[in-house]
Amino acid sequence: DVSCKDAWQALKTKPDAVLIDVRTQVEWQLIGKPDLSSLDKAPVFLQWITMQGRNPAFLDELQAELEKRSVSKDAPLYFMCQSGGRSKMAAMELTAKGYTACHNLNEGFEGALDEHKHRNSVNGWKFARLPWTQA
């Protein structure tokens, strides 16, 4: 597990580092997406869970996208979801496929719930004021 700020620093300083956002399409549209354009990079957006449940093609689709981008199996990969649960499972599964540097953003895009059960006020990508867009 790594913090969002540590992941940002790695994405900034390691040319082969990749951010993989495993949230749903609805989350990307309504809550926002990380923006890596200032780093001349683009995240991989691939749903871990779809409206039908767990995406059975996730690993095949992700491996195809990484191959398309010429990402090696030892490149640093940073997995993100809402608060760190789905991304941890995705990182573990890709590690089992032979990728050696998979990391989970333990705070996620929105972070943990605060005492009022609201997100974006304790930790997370948005709370850390890292670049993001609303589309």
Disulfide bonds with the S-S distance in Angstrom:
none
